[in-house]
């Protein structure tokens, strides 16, 4: 009897000890969330008050961190209130930039804010419906290679679209589609999804060593250029944009069984890396982690070839965390020397790796 009681006591103590243990991933998320909380400004914004997306991204990350404390709840409320306060009459979340030929990166800011507010569950339906109107009205029409896509701004000096802004817009509109049932009167707001898919497909390589990969757009050589056998110079595919293409296709209701998605996954297998943004090195590395995890999660892909992406990505991101709980990129391209931006991207990625 004494031996039985001892075994029971030992089992109970061991169970409590195991319950108290926190995985490295969860500890990293908690530490990153603490960093964000310490860097929120009194009015609720983070990093740059002129860029609502830089407050929306931390709000998005904190909404998925799993911390239900009053401290986190209050921080999220303040952030959501700040973001909602930047909404313009046209429905966009942005701060106008007179004289700069644009509207304060309205498309980028609005798409990010729309997704973050929706996932935070801290915004009324009405402003989100207005934001959907803004995003839908920002899709380029026409019949050139930019048609169907989205650029940084609805108002711009030049006709422009890219795959990064397009993926943010398509993802936000797909994520919030259920809100349309609450729209009173009038026609439901939506995108021209066929045009959007055509824009994405035009940026995907159909043959050669980069088949399945995608470029930023057909004019900006972010990943460099290549010359085919016929002497034609084209823009090279690279990591982040290939994942952005997959996220965009999944937003348009394609899945991993679609031949276009399959070909992109084959590119991922051949170019797999968690150490760099393939084709770009450390440029945009934390954006890469975020778009990579969102794309793989949306496509419901368990393994990329022999790679358990959740384990590999989370282990790499955890290893890069700084002592104060933040992440930052030594390469400042795409603003990634900002630890609030990179910490938000890192947390969003880790939360999908759970």
C-alpha positions as CSV (number, residue, x, y, z in Angstrom):
1,X,0.0,0.0,0.0
2,X,2.8,2.4,0.9
3,X,4.5,1.7,-2.4
4,X,1.2,2.4,-4.3
5,X,0.7,5.7,-2.5
6,X,4.3,6.7,-3.2
7,X,3.8,5.9,-6.9
8,X,0.6,8.0,-7.0
9,X,2.3,10.9,-5.2
10,X,5.3,10.7,-7.6
11,X,2.9,10.7,-10.6
12,X,1.0,13.7,-9.4
13,X,4.2,15.7,-8.7
14,X,5.6,14.7,-12.1
15,X,2.4,15.7,-13.8
16,X,2.4,19.2,-12.1
17,X,6.1,19.7,-13.0
18,X,5.3,18.8,-16.7
19,X,2.3,21.1,-16.7
20,X,4.5,23.9,-15.4
21,X,7.0,23.5,-18.2
22,X,6.8,25.9,-21.1
23,X,8.1,25.0,-24.6
24,X,10.8,27.1,-26.1
25,X,8.3,28.3,-28.7
26,X,5.7,29.4,-26.2
27,X,8.5,31.1,-24.0
28,X,9.7,32.9,-27.1
29,X,6.2,34.1,-28.0
30,X,5.7,35.3,-24.4
31,X,9.0,37.2,-24.4
32,X,8.3,38.8,-27.7
33,X,4.8,39.9,-26.6
34,X,6.4,41.4,-23.5
35,X,8.7,43.4,-25.7
36,X,5.8,44.8,-27.8
37,X,3.9,45.8,-24.7
38,X,6.9,47.7,-23.4
39,X,7.2,49.6,-26.6
40,X,3.6,50.8,-27.1
41,X,3.1,54.5,-26.9
42,X,0.6,56.2,-24.6
43,X,-1.9,56.9,-27.4
44,X,-1.9,53.2,-28.4
45,X,0.4,53.4,-31.5
46,X,3.6,51.5,-32.1
47,X,6.7,52.6,-34.0
48,X,5.4,55.2,-36.4
49,X,2.1,57.0,-35.9
50,X,2.1,57.9,-39.6
51,X,1.9,54.2,-40.6
52,X,-1.2,52.5,-39.1
53,X,0.0,49.1,-40.3
54,X,2.9,49.4,-37.9
55,X,0.4,49.5,-35.1
56,X,-1.9,46.9,-36.7
57,X,0.9,44.3,-37.0
58,X,1.6,44.3,-33.2
59,X,-2.1,44.2,-32.6
60,X,-2.4,41.2,-34.9
61,X,0.5,39.5,-33.2
62,X,-0.8,40.2,-29.7
63,X,-4.2,38.9,-30.7
64,X,-2.7,35.4,-31.3
65,X,-0.1,35.3,-28.6
66,X,-2.4,33.4,-26.2
67,X,-2.0,35.8,-23.3
68,X,-5.4,36.6,-21.9
69,X,-4.2,39.0,-19.1
70,X,-5.7,42.4,-18.5
71,X,-2.4,44.0,-19.5
72,X,-2.5,42.5,-23.0
73,X,-6.2,43.1,-23.3
74,X,-5.8,46.8,-22.6
75,X,-2.8,47.1,-25.0
76,X,-4.9,45.5,-27.8
77,X,-7.8,47.8,-27.1
78,X,-5.6,50.9,-27.2
79,X,-4.0,49.7,-30.4
80,X,-7.3,49.0,-32.1
81,X,-8.7,52.4,-31.0
82,X,-5.7,54.1,-32.6
83,X,-6.0,52.2,-35.8
84,X,-9.7,52.9,-36.1
85,X,-8.9,56.5,-35.5
86,X,-6.9,56.6,-38.7
87,X,-9.8,55.6,-41.0
88,X,-10.5,58.2,-43.7
89,X,-13.8,59.1,-45.3
90,X,-13.1,56.8,-48.2
91,X,-12.8,53.8,-45.8
92,X,-9.0,53.5,-46.0
93,X,-6.8,53.3,-42.9
94,X,-3.9,55.7,-43.7
95,X,-2.4,59.1,-43.0
96,X,-2.4,61.3,-46.2
97,X,0.9,62.4,-47.5
98,X,0.2,65.6,-49.6
99,X,2.7,66.3,-52.3
100,X,4.2,62.8,-52.4
101,X,2.0,61.5,-55.2
102,X,0.2,59.0,-53.0
103,X,-2.1,58.7,-50.1
104,X,0.2,57.4,-47.4
105,X,0.5,53.8,-48.7
106,X,-3.2,53.5,-48.4
107,X,-3.6,50.1,-49.9
108,X,-0.8,48.5,-47.8
109,X,-2.0,50.1,-44.6
110,X,-5.7,49.3,-45.1
111,X,-5.2,45.7,-46.0
112,X,-3.0,45.0,-43.0
113,X,-5.3,47.0,-40.7
114,X,-8.4,45.2,-42.0
115,X,-6.9,41.8,-41.3
116,X,-5.5,42.7,-37.9
117,X,-8.7,44.4,-36.7
118,X,-10.8,41.4,-37.9
119,X,-8.7,38.9,-36.1
120,X,-8.5,41.0,-32.9
121,X,-12.3,41.0,-32.7
122,X,-12.1,44.5,-31.4
123,X,-13.6,46.5,-34.2
124,X,-17.3,47.2,-35.1
125,X,-18.5,45.8,-38.4
126,X,-19.2,49.2,-40.0
127,X,-15.6,50.4,-40.3
128,X,-14.5,47.0,-41.6
129,X,-17.1,47.1,-44.3
130,X,-15.9,50.6,-45.3
131,X,-12.3,49.3,-45.4
132,X,-13.5,46.4,-47.7
133,X,-14.9,49.0,-50.0
134,X,-11.6,50.9,-50.1
135,X,-9.6,47.8,-50.9
136,X,-12.0,46.6,-53.6
137,X,-11.9,50.0,-55.2
138,X,-8.1,50.0,-55.3
139,X,-7.9,46.9,-57.6
140,X,-6.5,48.0,-60.9
141,X,-8.7,47.5,-63.9
142,X,-7.8,47.4,-67.6
143,X,-6.0,44.9,-69.8
144,X,-2.3,45.4,-69.2
145,X,-0.1,43.2,-66.9
146,X,-0.9,45.4,-63.9
147,X,-4.7,44.7,-64.2
148,X,-6.1,42.8,-61.3
149,X,-3.3,43.7,-58.9
150,X,-2.8,46.2,-56.1
151,X,0.0,48.7,-55.5
152,X,0.9,50.7,-52.4
153,X,-1.6,53.5,-53.1
154,X,-5.0,53.9,-54.5
155,X,-3.9,57.3,-55.8
156,X,-0.6,57.3,-57.5
157,X,1.4,59.2,-60.1
158,X,2.0,56.0,-62.1
159,X,0.1,52.8,-62.8
160,X,1.7,50.2,-60.5
161,X,1.0,46.9,-58.8
162,X,3.1,44.3,-57.1
163,X,2.6,40.8,-55.7
164,X,3.3,41.8,-52.0
165,X,0.6,44.4,-51.9
166,X,-1.7,42.1,-53.9
167,X,-1.3,39.2,-51.5
168,X,-2.1,41.5,-48.5
169,X,-5.2,42.8,-50.3
170,X,-6.5,39.3,-51.4
171,X,-5.8,37.8,-48.0
172,X,-7.7,40.6,-46.2
173,X,-10.7,40.4,-48.5
174,X,-10.9,36.6,-48.3
175,X,-10.5,36.7,-44.5
176,X,-13.3,39.2,-44.0
177,X,-15.7,38.0,-46.7
178,X,-18.2,36.8,-44.1
179,X,-18.8,40.5,-43.0
180,X,-20.8,41.1,-46.2
181,X,-23.8,39.4,-44.8
182,X,-24.1,42.4,-42.4
183,X,-24.1,45.0,-45.2
184,X,-27.4,46.7,-45.3
185,X,-28.9,47.3,-48.8
186,X,-26.9,47.5,-52.0
187,X,-24.7,45.0,-53.6
188,X,-22.1,43.0,-51.7
189,X,-18.5,44.3,-52.2
190,X,-16.0,41.9,-53.7
191,X,-13.0,41.7,-56.0
192,X,-12.6,40.6,-59.6
193,X,-10.9,37.4,-58.5
194,X,-10.3,36.2,-62.0
195,X,-8.4,39.3,-62.8
196,X,-6.5,39.0,-59.5
197,X,-5.5,35.4,-60.4
198,X,-4.4,36.5,-63.9
199,X,-2.1,39.1,-62.3
200,X,-0.6,36.5,-60.0
201,X,-0.2,33.9,-62.7
202,X,1.6,36.4,-65.0
203,X,4.3,36.8,-62.3
204,X,4.9,33.1,-62.0
205,X,7.6,31.3,-64.0
206,X,6.1,28.6,-66.2
207,X,9.3,26.8,-67.2
208,X,13.0,26.6,-66.6
209,X,14.9,26.2,-63.3
210,X,12.6,28.8,-61.7
211,X,9.3,27.1,-62.7
212,X,6.7,27.7,-60.0
213,X,8.6,30.6,-58.5
214,X,7.2,34.2,-58.6
215,X,8.6,37.7,-59.1
216,X,7.6,40.9,-57.4
217,X,6.1,42.4,-60.5
218,X,7.1,42.6,-64.2
219,X,9.0,45.9,-63.9
220,X,10.9,46.0,-60.6
221,X,14.0,43.7,-60.4
222,X,14.0,43.1,-56.7
223,X,15.3,39.6,-57.1
224,X,17.5,40.4,-60.1
225,X,17.1,39.4,-63.7
226,X,17.8,36.4,-65.9
227,X,18.2,35.8,-69.6
228,X,16.5,32.8,-71.3
229,X,17.7,30.8,-74.3
230,X,15.9,33.2,-76.6
231,X,17.8,36.2,-75.1
232,X,14.8,37.6,-73.4
233,X,15.5,39.3,-70.0
234,X,13.0,38.5,-67.3
235,X,12.8,39.2,-63.6
236,X,13.9,36.4,-61.3
237,X,11.6,34.6,-58.9
238,X,12.5,34.6,-55.2
239,X,11.3,33.2,-51.9
240,X,8.9,35.7,-50.4
241,X,7.1,36.4,-53.6
242,X,6.6,32.7,-54.3
243,X,5.0,32.2,-51.0
244,X,3.0,35.4,-51.6
245,X,1.7,33.9,-54.9
246,X,0.6,30.7,-53.0
247,X,-1.2,32.8,-50.3
248,X,-2.9,34.8,-53.1
249,X,-4.0,31.7,-54.9
250,X,-5.4,30.2,-51.7
251,X,-7.2,33.5,-51.0
252,X,-8.8,33.0,-54.4
253,X,-10.0,29.5,-53.3
254,X,-7.4,27.4,-55.1
255,X,-5.8,24.6,-53.0
256,X,-2.7,22.5,-52.9
257,X,-4.3,20.1,-55.5
258,X,-4.3,22.9,-58.1
259,X,-1.5,22.5,-60.7
260,X,-0.3,26.1,-60.2
261,X,0.0,25.7,-56.4
262,X,1.7,22.3,-56.9
263,X,4.3,23.8,-59.2
264,X,5.0,26.5,-56.6
265,X,5.4,23.9,-53.9
266,X,7.9,22.1,-56.1
267,X,9.9,25.4,-56.3
268,X,9.7,25.6,-52.5
269,X,11.2,22.1,-52.2
270,X,14.1,22.9,-54.5
271,X,14.8,26.3,-52.9
272,X,13.9,25.4,-49.3
273,X,15.6,27.6,-46.7
274,X,14.9,29.0,-43.2
275,X,18.3,30.8,-43.1
276,X,17.5,33.3,-45.8
277,X,14.9,34.7,-48.1
278,X,15.8,32.6,-51.2
279,X,17.1,34.8,-53.9
280,X,17.3,37.8,-51.6
281,X,19.6,36.7,-48.8
282,X,18.7,38.5,-45.5
283,X,16.7,41.3,-47.3
284,X,13.1,41.1,-46.0
285,X,13.9,38.1,-43.9
286,X,11.2,38.6,-41.3
287,X,8.6,39.4,-43.9
288,X,9.6,36.2,-45.5
289,X,9.0,34.2,-42.3
290,X,5.5,35.8,-42.0
291,X,4.4,35.3,-45.6
292,X,5.9,31.8,-45.7
293,X,4.0,30.5,-42.7
294,X,0.7,32.2,-43.7
295,X,1.0,30.7,-47.2
296,X,1.8,27.2,-46.0
297,X,-1.0,27.3,-43.4
298,X,-3.5,28.6,-46.0
299,X,-2.6,25.8,-48.4
300,X,-2.8,23.2,-45.6
301,X,0.6,21.9,-46.4
302,X,2.1,19.6,-43.7
303,X,5.5,19.0,-45.2
304,X,7.5,20.7,-47.8
305,X,9.4,17.8,-49.3
306,X,11.2,16.2,-46.3
307,X,10.9,19.4,-44.3
308,X,8.6,19.8,-41.3
309,X,8.2,23.5,-41.9
310,X,6.6,24.3,-38.5
311,X,9.5,22.8,-36.6
312,X,12.2,24.2,-38.8
313,X,10.8,27.7,-39.1
314,X,10.0,28.0,-35.4
315,X,13.4,26.7,-34.3
316,X,15.2,29.2,-36.6
317,X,13.1,32.2,-35.4
318,X,13.5,31.3,-31.7
319,X,17.3,31.1,-32.2
320,X,17.3,34.7,-33.6
321,X,15.5,36.3,-30.7
322,X,17.4,39.0,-28.9
323,X,17.9,39.2,-25.2
324,X,15.2,41.9,-24.7
325,X,12.7,39.6,-26.5
326,X,12.8,41.4,-29.8
327,X,13.9,40.5,-33.3
328,X,15.5,42.9,-35.9
329,X,17.3,42.6,-39.2
330,X,20.8,44.0,-39.7
331,X,19.7,44.7,-43.3
332,X,17.3,47.7,-43.2
333,X,15.7,47.1,-46.6
334,X,11.9,47.1,-46.2
335,X,12.3,48.8,-42.8
336,X,13.5,45.7,-41.1
337,X,15.9,47.4,-38.7
338,X,12.7,48.3,-36.8
339,X,12.4,45.8,-34.0
340,X,8.6,46.4,-33.6
341,X,8.0,45.4,-37.2
342,X,10.3,42.4,-37.1
343,X,9.0,41.2,-33.7
344,X,5.5,41.4,-35.0
345,X,6.4,39.4,-38.1
346,X,8.3,36.8,-35.9
347,X,5.4,36.4,-33.5
348,X,2.8,36.0,-36.3
349,X,5.0,33.3,-37.8
350,X,5.6,31.5,-34.5
351,X,1.9,31.5,-33.7
352,X,1.2,29.6,-36.9
353,X,3.9,27.1,-36.1
354,X,2.2,26.0,-32.9
